[in-house]
Amino acid sequence: MIEIEKWALAAMLALFYSVICWFLFRRRGAATITSDIVVAYASQSGRAHLLATKTAEAFTGAASLCALNQLSAEDVCGIRTLYVVASTYGEGEPPDNGAAFSSVVQQLQPNALSALEFAILGLGDSHYPEFCAFAKSLYGTLHARGATPLCTLLEMDAANPRLEQQVLTQWQRQLQAGDGVFSFKAADQLVHPTRQRAAICERRLLNPGSPGAPMYFLSLSVNQGAVSYQAGDIIEIFPKNNASSYESILAQLEIGGESLTDTQGGKRTATEIAATRDLYRVSLPSLNNKTDNLKWLNNLPELAPRQYSIASAGNNKSLEIVVRQHIADNGTLGVASGFLTEHTSLGDELEFCIKQNIEFHSPDADKPLILIGNGSGIAGLRAHLKHRACSGGAPCWLLYGERDPQADRPFAGELTEWLACGVLEQLDCVFSRDPTHPEYVQDRMRANADLLEHWLQRDACILVCGSRLGMGEGVHSVLEDILGLKTVARMQAEGRYRRDVY
């Protein structure tokens, strides 16, 4: 009888342990709500995450911070005040860590959130047609379930830095109304980091003979001080117009290139101003004198900075990037890709700033990495490989797709070395125009489904960098087919599936 009781007790303990493990597994990636004030973010490139962090800090420990996807229906119903910082990317799409939230709220009854007050800070770029689309949708969804807005939707426009500062001031006032102490200066520094200067010290074509557009490697040497960044971060480069694009405009305005005018940065020539202004969506003014024409030119918006995944790691004096030329139907190069690959010379300087991309930073060193990408996405993946090569850690598996097996093998020598020394445990390069076996990375993933699951059982993290359309969508679809929708969503919430797609 005593022996039976021992077996029964052991069985009960085993059952209890299993239930606890199941519960903890089920809650992995869920939010930890410790107050009735919650700050949630939906962030693809890290900016919304950083602003949400500053927003939570305004309440000095009285607010919980989490990704929007981590909130359950039960969580939302128990919150008194919700502050959301939400970006929009692609064609009006929600970020990966916010995509599931709307469906959670839509399942609630119409007045289920009548006790909730909320405010939303939307981040977007008015150069795109679906400006702040996700933030607008989220605002409507919460309101439709009975939640009370604390203010109208606030929209930050990356295309208009001055307006962004005004909106940040409005957000500051809204938080102050809720007894928050929000640092405008610190937040503005996150949104508009200090610009630095670098010189182009190396530039080489990575894919001579490729059927695709030319792709270049650039190394930039920082002029003064050091630059702080991590693998996964983004560099914003402020391009300049090619002279041929503005000389005719200066002539039509009857402005001499050496004409001087006062700007926020001191006196500058008309040529210097025209080189940095967005001249592509304006109509020339019908002004009668050179002074007014020069004032009109100076008041035009600055060219929008272009973002590139940083391809280097472990060096605070230089930066490396990969640039694919954008070629219009008429054969002209895009402003930024032309500026970086053809219209500048070695030694020329440019302005840049670093944007922290928290959502794409390296996981802990003990986590194996499954790196998936195509085209210029090799830049972001190379940064993670260089980081592992420099600092050590679990091995990596790279799945990389390009067009031609002969011409499209960027950084082939480095990849071979990393495979030999163990940084890479597995290397799969596939080519869509291989005459014997055309293939995309998502095809290779499907063919290696068992191996993929084995790596994930080793607690590997998946990082995807490259084209959003085609590759990004295809990889996501294959993951859902192999692992299931719920597993993929859980991996995103846990930070085990991260994307930098564009």
Helices and strands as residue ranges (DSSP letters): H 2-27, E 37-42, H 47-57, E 64-67, G 68-70, H 73-78, E 81-87, H 101-106, E 117-124, H 133-144, E 148-149, E 154-157, H 161-177, H 184-191, E 196-205, E 215-222, E 234-238, H 243-252, E 260-263, E 266-269, H 270-276, H 290-298, E 306-309, E 318-324, H 335-341, E 349-355, G 358-360, E 369-374, G 375-377, H 378-391, E 396-402, H 412-421, E 424-431, H 441-447, H 449-457, E 461-466, I 468-472, H 473-483, H 485-494, E 497-501
